[in-house]
Amino acid sequence: MKLEYIKKENAVIVYLHGHVDFTVTESIEKAVDKLMSDEQSGNLLLNMKAVDYVSSAGLGLFITLMNSLKKRERKLAFCCIDQDVKKIFKVVKLTDVFDIFKTEVEALAFLKEG
């Protein structure tokens, strides 16, 4: 799993690539946890533009990240989700749980709000 990130405004934007499944969830969780620990403030935006598959383990990872961030009074948002991947979120009814935006700009605007 290739994981790239930048800090922009009040968020760390993580760009995920490829499959988000059980083979990469642990490494993603550790990397994101370290990033968010290093950044004492700010929210997390997962840019999913280059993700073509998310397994149940990947969805579990996203829930874990959201709960971890909530404990730190931070937000998690997603953007640029492929339609096939978004169907997975819809099937398990996570579109109501997560804040999902079409573009990075929309997601950053949401994260900037109180």
C-alpha distances in whole Angstrom, upper triangle without the diagonal:
4,6,10,13,17,20,22,25,25,21,18,16,12,10,8,6,7,8,8,10,11,9,6,9,11,8,8,12,13,11,13,16,16,16,19,21,21,22,25,26,24,22,18,17,14,14,13,14,11,10,12,12,12,14,17,14,12,16,17,14,15,19,18,17,20,23,21,22,25,27,26,28,25,23,20,20,18,18,18,17,17,21,19,17,20,22,20,20,24,25,24,26,23,24,27,25,22,23,22,23,23,22,21,25,26,23,24,28,27,25,28,31,32
4,7,10,14,17,19,23,23,19,16,14,10,8,7,6,8,10,10,13,15,12,10,12,13,10,9,13,13,11,12,16,16,15,18,20,20,20,24,24,22,21,17,16,13,13,12,13,10,11,13,14,15,17,19,17,15,18,19,16,17,20,20,18,21,23,22,22,25,27,26,27,24,23,20,19,17,17,17,17,17,21,20,18,20,23,21,22,25,26,26,27,24,25,28,26,23,23,22,22,22,21,19,22,24,22,22,26,26,24,27,30,31
4,7,11,14,16,20,19,16,12,10,7,6,5,7,10,12,11,14,15,14,10,12,13,10,8,11,11,8,9,13,13,11,14,17,16,17,20,20,19,17,14,13,10,11,11,12,11,11,14,15,15,17,19,17,14,17,18,15,15,18,18,15,18,21,19,19,22,24,22,24,21,20,17,17,15,15,16,16,18,21,21,18,20,23,21,21,25,26,25,26,23,23,26,24,21,21,20,20,20,19,17,20,22,19,19,23,23,21,23,26,28
4,7,11,13,17,17,14,10,8,6,5,7,9,12,15,14,17,19,18,14,15,16,13,11,13,14,10,10,14,13,11,14,16,15,15,19,19,17,16,13,12,10,10,12,12,11,13,16,18,18,20,22,20,17,19,21,17,17,20,20,17,19,22,20,19,23,24,22,24,20,19,17,16,15,15,15,16,18,22,22,20,21,25,23,23,26,28,27,28,24,24,27,25,21,21,20,19,20,17,15,18,20,18,17,21,21,19,21,25,26
4,7,10,13,13,10,7,5,4,6,9,12,15,17,16,19,21,20,16,16,17,14,12,14,14,10,9,13,12,9,11,14,13,12,16,15,13,13,10,10,9,9,12,13,13,15,18,20,19,22,23,22,18,20,21,18,16,20,19,16,18,20,19,17,20,22,20,21,17,16,14,14,14,14,15,17,19,23,24,21,22,25,24,23,26,28,27,27,24,24,26,24,20,19,18,18,19,16,13,16,18,15,14,18,19,16,18,21,23
4,6,10,11,8,6,5,7,9,12,15,19,21,20,23,25,24,20,20,21,18,15,17,17,13,12,15,14,10,12,15,13,11,15,14,12,12,10,10,11,11,14,15,16,17,21,23,22,25,27,25,21,23,24,20,19,22,21,18,19,22,20,18,21,23,20,20,17,16,15,15,15,15,16,18,21,24,26,23,24,27,27,25,28,31,30,29,26,25,27,25,21,20,19,18,19,16,12,14,17,14,13,16,17,15,16,19,21
4,7,7,6,4,6,9,11,15,18,22,23,22,25,27,26,22,22,22,20,17,18,18,14,13,15,14,10,11,13,11,9,12,11,9,10,9,10,12,13,16,17,19,20,24,25,24,27,28,26,23,24,25,21,19,22,21,18,18,21,19,16,19,21,18,18,15,15,14,14,15,15,17,20,23,26,28,25,25,29,28,26,29,32,30,30,26,25,26,24,21,19,19,18,19,16,13,14,16,14,11,14,16,13,13,17,18
4,6,6,6,7,11,13,16,19,23,25,23,27,29,29,25,24,25,23,20,20,21,18,15,18,17,13,13,16,15,12,14,12,9,10,10,10,13,13,16,17,19,21,24,26,25,28,29,28,24,25,26,23,21,23,23,19,19,22,21,17,20,22,19,18,15,14,14,14,15,14,16,19,22,26,28,25,25,28,28,26,28,32,31,29,26,24,26,24,20,18,18,17,18,14,11,11,13,12,8,11,13,11,11,14,16
4,6,8,10,14,16,19,23,26,28,26,29,31,31,28,26,27,25,22,22,23,20,18,19,19,15,14,17,16,12,14,11,8,10,11,11,15,15,19,20,22,24,27,28,27,30,31,30,26,26,27,25,22,24,24,20,20,22,21,17,19,21,18,17,14,14,14,14,16,16,18,21,25,27,30,27,26,30,30,27,29,33,31,30,26,25,25,24,21,18,18,17,18,15,12,11,13,11,8,10,12,9,8,12,13
4,7,10,13,16,19,23,26,27,25,28,30,30,26,25,25,24,21,20,21,19,16,17,17,13,12,14,14,10,11,8,5,6,9,10,14,15,19,20,23,24,27,28,26,29,29,28,25,24,25,22,20,21,21,17,17,19,18,14,16,17,14,13,10,10,12,12,15,16,19,21,25,27,29,26,25,29,29,26,28,31,30,28,24,23,24,22,19,16,17,17,19,16,13,12,13,11,8,10,11,7,6,10,11
4,6,9,13,15,19,22,23,21,24,26,26,23,21,22,20,17,17,18,15,12,14,14,11,10,13,12,9,11,8,5,4,5,7,10,12,15,17,19,20,24,24,23,25,26,24,21,21,22,19,16,18,18,14,14,17,15,12,14,16,14,13,10,9,9,10,12,13,16,18,22,24,26,23,22,26,25,23,25,28,27,25,22,21,22,20,16,14,15,15,17,14,11,12,13,10,7,10,11,7,8,12,13
4,6,10,13,16,20,21,19,22,23,23,20,18,19,17,14,14,15,12,9,11,12,8,8,11,11,8,11,9,7,6,5,6,8,10,14,16,17,18,21,22,21,23,24,22,19,20,20,17,15,17,17,13,14,17,15,12,15,17,14,15,11,11,10,11,12,13,15,17,21,24,25,22,22,25,24,22,25,28,26,26,22,21,22,20,17,15,16,16,17,15,12,13,15,12,10,13,14,10,12,15,16
4,6,10,13,17,18,16,20,22,22,18,17,19,17,13,14,16,13,10,13,14,10,11,14,14,12,15,13,10,9,6,5,6,7,10,12,14,14,18,19,18,21,22,21,18,18,19,16,14,17,17,14,14,18,16,14,17,19,17,17,13,12,10,9,9,10,12,14,17,20,22,19,19,23,22,20,23,26,25,24,20,20,21,19,16,14,14,13,15,12,9,11,13,10,9,13,13,11,13,16,18
4,6,10,13,15,13,16,18,18,14,14,15,13,10,12,13,10,8,12,12,10,11,14,14,13,16,15,13,11,7,6,5,6,9,11,11,12,16,16,16,18,20,18,15,16,17,14,12,16,16,12,14,17,16,14,18,20,18,19,15,14,11,11,10,10,12,13,16,19,20,17,18,21,20,19,22,24,23,23,20,19,21,19,16,15,14,15,16,14,11,14,15,13,12,16,16,14,16,19,21
4,7,10,12,12,15,18,17,14,14,16,14,11,13,15,12,11,15,15,13,14,18,18,17,20,19,16,14,11,9,6,5,6,8,8,9,13,14,14,17,19,18,15,16,18,15,14,17,18,15,16,20,19,18,21,23,22,22,18,16,13,12,10,10,10,11,13,17,18,15,16,20,19,18,21,23,23,23,20,19,22,21,17,16,15,14,15,13,11,14,16,14,14,18,18,16,19,22,24
4,7,9,8,12,14,14,11,11,14,12,9,12,14,12,11,15,16,14,16,19,19,19,22,21,19,16,12,10,7,6,6,8,6,6,10,11,11,14,16,15,11,13,16,13,12,16,16,14,16,19,19,18,21,23,22,23,20,18,14,13,11,11,11,11,12,16,16,13,15,18,16,16,20,21,21,22,18,19,21,20,17,17,15,15,16,15,13,17,18,16,17,20,20,19,21,24,26
4,7,8,11,14,13,11,12,15,13,11,14,16,14,14,18,19,17,19,22,22,22,25,25,22,20,16,14,11,9,7,8,5,5,8,9,11,14,17,16,12,15,17,15,15,18,19,17,19,22,22,22,25,27,26,27,23,21,18,17,14,13,12,11,12,15,15,12,15,18,17,17,20,22,22,23,20,20,24,22,19,20,17,18,17,17,16,19,21,18,20,23,23,22,25,27,30
4,7,9,13,12,10,12,15,14,12,16,18,16,17,20,21,20,22,25,25,25,29,28,26,23,19,17,13,12,9,9,6,5,6,7,9,12,15,14,12,14,17,15,15,19,20,19,21,24,24,24,27,29,28,29,26,24,20,19,16,15,14,12,12,15,13,11,15,16,15,16,20,20,21,22,20,21,24,23,20,21,19,19,19,19,18,22,23,21,23,26,26,25,28,30,32
4,6,9,9,8,10,13,13,12,14,17,16,16,19,21,21,22,25,26,26,29,29,26,23,19,18,14,13,10,12,9,6,6,5,6,8,11,11,9,12,14,13,14,17,18,17,19,22,22,23,25,27,28,29,26,23,20,19,16,16,15,13,12,15,12,10,14,15,13,14,18,18,18,20,18,19,22,21,19,21,19,20,20,20,20,24,24,22,24,27,26,25,29,31,32
4,7,8,6,7,10,11,9,11,14,14,14,16,18,18,19,22,23,24,26,26,24,21,17,16,12,12,10,12,11,7,8,6,5,6,9,8,5,8,10,9,10,13,14,14,16,18,19,19,22,24,24,25,23,20,17,16,14,15,15,13,13,15,13,10,13,15,12,13,17,17,16,18,16,17,20,19,17,18,17,19,19,20,19,23,23,21,22,26,24,23,27,28,30
4,5,6,6,9,11,10,12,15,15,16,18,20,20,21,23,25,26,28,28,26,23,20,19,15,16,14,16,14,11,11,8,6,5,7,6,5,9,10,9,11,14,14,15,17,19,19,21,23,25,26,27,24,23,19,19,17,18,18,16,16,18,15,12,15,16,13,14,17,17,16,18,17,19,21,20,18,21,20,22,22,23,23,27,27,24,26,29,27,26,30,31,32
4,6,5,8,10,10,11,14,15,16,17,19,21,21,23,25,26,28,29,27,24,21,21,18,19,17,19,18,14,15,12,9,7,8,5,7,10,10,9,12,14,14,15,18,19,19,21,23,24,25,27,25,24,21,21,20,22,22,19,20,21,19,16,18,19,16,17,20,19,17,20,18,21,23,21,20,23,22,25,26,27,26,30,29,26,28,31,30,28,32,33,34
4,6,8,8,10,12,13,14,16,17,19,20,22,23,25,26,28,29,28,25,22,22,18,19,17,20,17,14,15,12,11,10,12,9,9,13,13,12,15,17,16,17,20,21,21,23,25,26,27,29,27,25,22,23,21,23,23,20,21,23,20,18,20,21,18,19,23,22,21,24,22,24,26,24,23,25,24,26,27,27,27,30,31,28,29,32,31,29,33,35,35
4,6,5,6,9,10,11,12,14,16,16,18,20,21,22,25,26,24,22,18,18,15,16,15,17,15,12,14,12,11,11,12,9,8,12,12,10,12,15,14,14,17,19,18,20,23,24,24,26,24,22,19,20,18,20,20,18,19,22,20,17,19,21,18,18,22,22,21,23,20,22,25,22,21,23,22,24,25,25,23,27,27,24,26,29,28,26,29,31,32
4,6,5,6,9,10,10,12,14,15,16,18,20,21,23,23,22,20,16,16,14,16,14,17,16,13,15,13,10,10,10,7,6,9,9,6,9,12,11,11,14,15,15,17,19,20,21,23,21,19,17,18,16,19,20,18,19,21,20,16,18,20,17,17,20,20,18,20,18,20,22,19,18,20,20,22,24,24,23,26,26,23,24,27,26,24,27,29,30
4,5,5,6,9,10,10,12,14,15,16,18,20,22,23,22,20,17,18,16,18,18,21,19,17,18,16,14,13,13,10,10,12,11,8,11,13,11,11,15,16,14,17,20,20,20,23,21,20,18,20,19,21,23,21,23,25,23,20,22,24,20,20,24,24,21,23,21,23,25,22,20,22,23,25,27,27,25,28,28,25,26,29,28,25,28,30,30
4,5,5,6,9,10,11,12,14,15,16,18,21,22,21,20,17,17,15,17,17,19,17,16,18,17,15,15,16,12,11,15,14,10,13,15,13,13,16,18,16,17,21,21,21,23,21,21,18,20,19,21,22,21,22,25,24,20,23,25,22,21,25,26,24,25,22,24,26,23,21,23,23,25,26,26,24,27,28,24,25,28,27,25,28,30,30
4,5,5,6,8,10,10,12,14,15,16,19,19,18,16,13,14,11,13,13,16,15,13,16,15,13,14,15,12,10,12,12,8,10,13,11,10,13,15,14,15,18,19,19,21,18,17,15,16,15,17,18,17,19,22,21,18,20,22,19,19,22,23,21,23,20,21,23,20,18,19,19,21,22,22,20,23,24,21,21,25,23,21,24,26,27
4,6,5,6,8,10,10,12,14,15,17,18,17,15,12,14,12,15,15,19,18,16,19,17,14,15,15,11,10,12,11,7,9,11,8,7,11,12,10,12,15,16,16,18,16,16,13,15,16,18,20,19,21,24,23,19,21,23,20,19,23,23,21,22,19,21,22,19,17,19,19,22,24,23,21,24,24,21,21,25,23,20,23,25,25
4,6,5,6,9,10,10,12,14,16,18,18,16,14,16,15,17,18,21,20,19,21,20,18,18,18,15,14,16,14,11,13,14,12,10,14,15,12,14,17,17,16,19,17,18,16,18,19,21,23,22,24,27,26,23,24,27,24,23,26,27,25,26,23,24,26,23,21,22,23,25,26,26,23,26,27,23,23,27,25,22,25,27,27
4,5,5,6,9,10,11,12,15,16,16,15,12,14,13,15,16,19,18,17,20,20,18,19,19,16,14,17,16,12,13,16,13,11,15,16,14,14,18,18,17,19,17,17,15,17,17,19,21,21,23,26,26,22,24,26,24,23,27,28,26,27,23,24,26,23,21,21,22,23,25,23,21,24,25,21,21,24,24,21,23,26,26
4,5,5,6,8,10,10,13,14,13,11,9,11,10,13,14,18,17,16,20,19,17,18,19,16,13,15,14,11,11,13,11,8,11,13,11,11,14,15,14,16,13,13,12,14,14,16,19,19,21,24,24,21,22,24,22,21,24,26,24,24,20,21,23,20,17,18,18,20,22,21,18,21,22,18,18,21,20,17,20,22,22
4,5,5,6,9,10,11,13,13,12,10,13,13,16,18,21,21,20,23,22,19,20,20,17,15,16,15,11,12,13,11,8,11,12,9,9,13,13,12,14,13,14,13,15,17,19,22,22,25,27,27,23,24,27,24,23,26,27,25,25,22,23,24,20,18,19,21,22,25,24,21,23,24,20,20,23,22,18,21,23,22
4,5,5,6,9,11,13,13,13,12,15,15,18,20,22,22,21,25,24,22,23,23,20,18,20,18,15,15,17,14,12,15,16,12,12,16,15,14,17,15,16,15,18,19,21,24,24,27,30,30,26,27,30,27,26,29,31,28,29,25,26,27,24,22,22,23,25,27,25,22,25,25,22,21,24,23,20,22,24,24
4,5,5,6,9,11,11,11,10,12,13,15,18,20,20,20,24,23,22,23,23,21,18,20,19,15,15,17,15,12,14,16,13,12,16,16,13,16,13,14,14,16,17,19,21,22,25,28,28,25,25,29,27,25,28,30,28,28,24,25,26,23,20,20,21,22,24,22,19,21,22,19,18,21,20,17,19,21,21
4,5,5,7,8,8,8,8,11,13,16,18,21,22,21,25,24,22,23,23,21,19,19,18,15,14,16,13,10,12,13,10,9,12,12,10,12,10,11,11,14,16,18,21,22,25,28,29,25,25,28,26,24,27,29,27,27,23,23,24,21,18,18,20,21,23,22,19,21,21,18,16,19,18,15,16,19,18
4,5,6,9,10,11,12,15,16,19,22,25,25,24,28,27,25,26,26,23,21,22,20,17,17,18,15,12,14,15,11,10,14,13,10,13,12,14,15,18,20,22,25,26,29,32,32,28,29,32,29,27,30,32,30,29,26,27,27,24,22,22,23,25,27,26,22,24,25,21,20,23,22,18,19,21,20
4,6,9,11,12,13,16,17,20,22,25,25,25,29,28,27,28,28,25,23,24,23,20,19,21,18,15,17,18,15,13,17,16,13,15,14,16,16,19,21,23,25,26,30,33,33,30,30,33,31,29,33,34,32,32,28,29,29,26,24,23,25,26,28,26,22,24,25,22,20,23,22,19,19,22,21
4,5,7,9,10,13,16,18,21,23,24,25,28,28,26,28,28,26,23,24,23,20,19,20,18,15,16,17,14,12,15,15,12,13,11,13,14,17,19,21,23,25,28,31,32,29,29,32,30,28,31,33,31,31,27,27,27,24,22,21,22,23,25,23,20,21,22,19,17,19,19,15,16,18,18
4,7,10,12,15,18,21,24,26,27,27,31,31,29,30,30,27,25,25,24,21,20,21,19,16,16,17,14,12,14,13,9,11,10,13,15,18,20,23,26,27,31,33,34,31,30,34,32,29,32,35,32,31,27,28,28,25,22,22,24,24,27,25,22,22,23,20,18,20,19,16,16,18,17
4,7,10,13,16,19,22,25,26,26,30,30,28,29,29,27,25,24,24,21,19,20,19,15,15,16,14,11,12,13,9,9,8,11,13,15,18,20,24,25,29,31,33,29,28,32,31,28,30,33,31,29,26,26,25,22,20,19,21,22,24,22,19,19,20,17,15,16,16,12,12,14,13
4,7,10,13,16,19,21,23,23,27,27,25,27,27,25,23,22,22,19,17,18,17,14,13,15,13,10,12,13,10,9,7,8,10,12,15,17,20,22,25,28,29,26,25,29,28,25,27,30,28,27,23,23,23,20,17,16,18,18,21,19,15,16,16,13,11,13,12,9,9,11,11
4,7,10,13,16,19,21,20,24,24,22,24,24,22,19,19,19,16,14,15,15,11,10,13,11,8,10,12,10,9,5,5,6,8,11,13,17,18,22,24,26,23,22,25,24,21,24,26,24,23,19,19,19,16,14,12,14,15,18,16,13,14,14,11,9,12,10,7,9,11,11
4,6,10,13,15,17,17,20,20,18,20,21,19,16,16,16,14,11,13,13,9,9,12,11,8,11,13,12,11,8,6,5,6,9,11,14,15,19,21,23,19,19,22,21,18,21,24,22,21,17,17,18,15,12,11,12,13,16,14,12,14,14,10,9,13,11,8,11,13,14
4,6,9,12,14,14,17,18,16,19,20,19,15,15,17,14,11,14,14,11,11,14,14,11,14,17,15,15,11,8,6,5,6,7,11,12,16,18,20,17,16,20,19,16,19,22,21,20,16,15,17,15,11,10,10,10,12,11,8,11,11,7,8,11,10,8,11,14,15
4,6,9,11,10,14,14,13,16,17,16,12,13,14,12,9,13,14,11,11,15,15,13,15,18,17,17,14,11,8,6,5,6,9,9,13,16,17,13,13,17,16,14,17,20,19,18,15,14,17,15,11,10,10,10,12,11,9,12,13,9,11,14,13,12,15,17,19
4,6,8,9,12,13,13,17,18,18,14,15,17,15,12,16,17,14,15,18,18,17,19,22,21,21,17,14,11,9,6,5,6,7,10,14,15,12,13,16,16,15,18,20,20,20,16,15,18,17,13,12,10,10,10,9,7,11,12,9,11,14,14,13,16,19,21
4,6,5,8,10,10,14,16,16,12,13,16,14,12,15,17,15,16,19,20,18,21,24,23,23,19,16,13,10,7,6,5,5,7,11,12,9,10,13,13,12,15,18,18,18,15,14,17,17,13,13,10,10,10,10,10,14,14,12,14,17,17,16,19,22,24
4,6,8,11,12,16,19,19,15,16,19,18,16,19,21,19,19,23,23,22,24,27,26,26,22,19,16,13,10,7,5,6,6,10,12,10,11,14,15,15,17,20,20,20,18,17,20,20,16,15,12,11,10,10,10,13,14,13,15,18,18,18,21,23,26
4,6,9,11,15,18,18,15,16,19,17,16,20,21,19,21,24,24,23,26,28,28,28,24,22,18,16,12,11,9,8,8,12,12,11,13,16,16,16,19,21,21,22,20,19,22,22,19,18,15,15,14,13,13,17,18,17,18,21,22,21,24,26,29
4,6,8,11,14,14,11,13,16,14,14,17,19,17,19,22,22,22,24,27,27,27,24,21,17,15,12,11,9,8,7,11,10,8,10,13,12,13,16,17,18,19,17,17,20,19,17,17,14,15,14,15,15,19,19,17,19,22,22,21,25,27,29
4,7,10,14,15,12,13,17,16,16,19,21,20,21,24,25,25,27,29,30,30,27,24,20,18,14,14,11,9,7,9,8,6,10,12,11,13,15,16,17,19,17,17,21,21,18,19,16,17,16,17,18,21,21,20,22,25,24,24,28,30,32
4,7,10,11,9,11,14,14,14,16,18,18,19,22,23,23,25,28,28,29,26,23,19,18,15,15,13,10,9,11,8,6,10,10,9,11,14,14,14,17,15,16,19,19,17,19,16,18,17,19,19,23,23,21,24,26,25,25,28,30,32
4,7,8,5,7,10,10,10,13,15,15,16,19,20,20,22,25,25,26,23,21,17,16,13,14,14,11,11,12,10,7,9,10,7,9,12,12,12,14,12,14,17,16,15,17,15,17,17,19,19,23,22,20,23,25,24,23,27,28,30
4,5,5,6,9,10,11,13,14,15,17,19,20,21,23,25,26,27,25,22,19,18,16,18,18,14,14,15,12,9,12,12,8,10,13,12,11,14,13,15,18,17,16,19,18,20,21,23,23,26,26,23,26,28,26,26,30,31,32
4,5,5,6,9,10,11,12,14,15,17,18,20,21,23,25,25,24,21,18,18,17,19,19,16,17,17,15,12,13,13,9,10,13,11,9,12,11,14,17,15,15,18,18,21,22,24,24,28,26,24,26,29,26,26,29,30,31
4,5,5,6,9,10,10,12,14,15,16,18,20,21,23,24,22,21,18,18,17,19,20,17,18,19,17,14,15,16,12,13,16,15,13,15,14,17,19,16,16,19,19,22,23,25,24,28,27,24,26,29,26,25,29,30,31
4,5,5,6,9,10,11,12,14,15,17,18,20,21,22,20,18,15,15,13,16,16,14,15,16,15,11,13,14,11,11,14,14,12,15,12,15,17,15,14,16,16,18,20,21,21,24,23,20,23,25,23,22,26,27,28
4,5,5,6,9,10,11,13,14,15,17,19,20,21,19,17,13,13,12,15,16,13,15,16,14,11,11,12,9,8,11,12,9,11,9,11,13,11,11,14,14,17,19,20,20,23,22,19,22,24,22,21,25,25,26
4,5,5,6,9,10,11,12,14,15,17,19,20,18,17,14,15,15,18,19,17,19,19,18,15,15,16,12,11,14,14,11,13,11,14,15,12,12,16,16,20,22,23,23,26,25,21,23,26,23,22,26,26,26
4,5,5,6,9,10,10,12,14,16,17,18,16,15,12,14,13,16,18,16,18,20,19,15,16,17,14,13,16,17,14,15,13,15,17,14,13,15,16,19,21,22,21,24,23,20,21,24,22,20,24,25,25
4,5,5,6,9,10,11,12,14,16,16,14,12,9,10,10,13,15,14,16,18,17,13,13,16,13,11,14,15,13,13,10,12,13,10,9,11,12,15,18,19,18,21,20,16,18,21,18,17,20,21,22
4,5,5,6,9,10,11,13,14,15,14,12,10,11,12,16,18,16,19,20,19,16,15,17,14,12,14,15,12,12,9,12,12,9,9,12,13,17,20,21,20,23,21,18,20,22,19,18,21,21,22
4,5,5,6,9,10,11,13,14,13,12,11,13,14,18,20,19,21,23,22,19,19,20,17,15,18,19,16,16,13,16,16,12,12,15,16,20,22,23,22,24,23,20,21,23,21,19,22,23,22
4,5,5,6,9,10,11,12,10,10,8,11,12,15,18,17,20,22,22,18,18,20,18,16,19,20,17,17,14,16,16,13,11,13,15,17,20,20,19,21,20,17,18,20,18,15,19,20,20
4,5,5,6,9,10,10,9,7,6,9,11,15,18,17,20,22,22,18,17,20,18,15,17,19,16,15,12,13,13,10,8,10,13,16,19,19,18,20,19,15,16,18,15,13,17,17,17
4,5,5,6,9,10,9,9,9,12,15,18,22,21,24,25,25,21,20,22,20,17,20,21,18,17,14,16,15,11,11,13,16,19,23,23,22,24,22,19,19,21,18,16,19,19,18
4,6,5,7,9,9,10,10,13,16,19,22,22,25,27,27,23,23,25,22,20,22,24,21,20,17,19,18,15,14,15,18,21,24,24,22,24,23,19,20,22,19,16,19,20,18
4,5,5,6,5,6,7,11,14,17,21,21,24,26,26,23,22,25,23,20,22,24,21,20,17,18,17,14,13,13,16,18,22,21,19,21,20,16,16,18,16,13,15,16,15
4,5,5,5,6,8,12,15,19,22,22,26,27,28,24,23,25,23,20,22,24,21,20,16,17,16,13,12,13,16,19,22,23,21,22,20,17,17,18,16,13,16,15,14
4,5,7,10,12,15,19,22,26,25,29,30,31,27,26,28,26,23,25,27,24,23,19,21,20,16,16,17,20,23,26,26,24,25,24,20,20,22,19,16,18,18,16
4,5,9,11,15,18,21,25,25,29,31,31,28,27,29,28,24,27,29,26,25,21,22,21,18,17,17,20,22,26,25,22,23,23,19,18,20,18,14,16,16,14
4,7,10,14,17,20,24,24,28,30,31,27,26,29,27,24,26,28,25,24,20,21,19,16,15,15,18,20,24,23,21,22,20,17,17,17,15,12,13,13,11
4,7,10,14,17,20,21,25,27,28,25,23,26,25,22,24,26,24,22,19,19,18,15,13,13,16,17,21,20,17,18,17,14,13,14,12,9,11,11,10
4,7,10,13,17,18,21,23,24,21,20,23,22,18,20,23,21,19,16,15,15,12,10,9,12,14,17,17,15,16,14,11,11,12,10,7,10,10,10
4,7,10,14,14,18,20,21,18,16,19,18,15,18,20,18,17,13,13,13,11,8,7,9,11,15,14,13,14,13,10,10,13,10,8,12,13,13
4,7,11,11,15,17,18,15,14,17,17,13,16,19,17,16,12,11,12,10,7,5,6,8,11,11,10,12,10,6,9,11,8,7,11,12,14
4,7,7,11,13,15,12,11,14,14,11,14,17,16,15,12,10,12,11,8,6,5,6,8,9,8,11,10,7,10,12,11,10,14,15,17
4,6,9,12,14,12,10,14,15,13,15,18,18,17,14,12,14,14,11,9,6,5,5,5,6,9,8,6,9,12,11,12,15,16,19
4,6,9,12,10,10,13,14,13,15,18,19,18,16,14,17,17,13,12,8,7,5,6,7,10,10,9,12,14,14,15,18,20,23
4,6,8,6,6,10,11,10,12,15,15,15,13,11,15,15,12,12,8,8,7,9,10,14,13,12,15,17,16,17,20,22,24
4,6,5,6,9,10,11,12,14,16,16,15,13,17,18,15,15,11,11,9,11,13,17,16,15,18,20,20,21,24,25,28
4,5,5,6,9,10,10,12,15,15,14,12,16,17,16,16,12,12,10,13,16,19,17,17,21,22,21,23,26,27,29
4,5,5,7,9,10,11,13,14,14,13,17,18,17,17,14,15,14,17,19,22,21,20,23,25,24,25,28,29,32
4,5,5,7,9,10,12,13,12,11,15,15,14,15,12,13,13,15,17,20,19,18,21,23,22,22,26,27,29
4,5,5,6,9,10,10,9,8,12,13,11,12,9,11,11,14,16,19,17,16,19,21,19,20,24,24,27
4,5,5,6,9,10,10,9,13,14,14,15,13,14,14,17,19,22,20,19,23,24,22,24,27,27,30
4,5,5,7,9,9,9,13,13,13,15,13,16,16,19,20,23,22,20,23,25,23,24,27,28,29
4,6,6,6,5,6,9,9,9,11,10,13,14,17,18,21,19,17,21,22,20,20,24,24,26
4,5,5,6,6,8,10,11,13,11,14,15,18,20,23,20,19,22,23,21,22,26,25,27
4,5,8,9,11,12,13,16,15,18,18,22,24,26,24,22,26,27,24,25,29,29,30
4,6,8,10,10,12,15,15,18,19,22,24,26,24,22,25,26,24,24,28,28,29
4,6,6,7,10,12,13,16,18,21,22,24,22,20,23,24,21,22,26,25,26
4,5,5,6,9,10,13,16,18,19,22,19,17,20,21,18,19,22,22,23
4,6,6,7,7,10,13,16,17,19,16,14,18,19,16,17,20,20,21
4,6,8,9,12,15,18,19,20,17,15,19,19,16,17,20,19,20
4,7,9,13,16,18,19,20,17,15,18,19,15,15,19,18,19
4,6,10,13,15,15,17,14,12,14,16,12,13,16,16,17
4,7,10,12,12,13,11,8,11,12,9,10,13,13,15
4,7,9,10,12,9,7,11,12,10,11,15,15,17
4,6,7,9,6,6,9,10,9,11,14,14,17
4,7,9,7,8,11,12,12,14,16,17,21
4,5,5,6,9,10,11,13,14,16,20
4,6,5,6,9,10,10,12,15,18
4,5,5,6,9,10,11,13,16
4,6,5,6,9,10,11,15
4,5,5,6,9,10,13
4,5,5,6,9,12
4,5,5,7,10
4,5,5,9
4,5,8
4,6
4
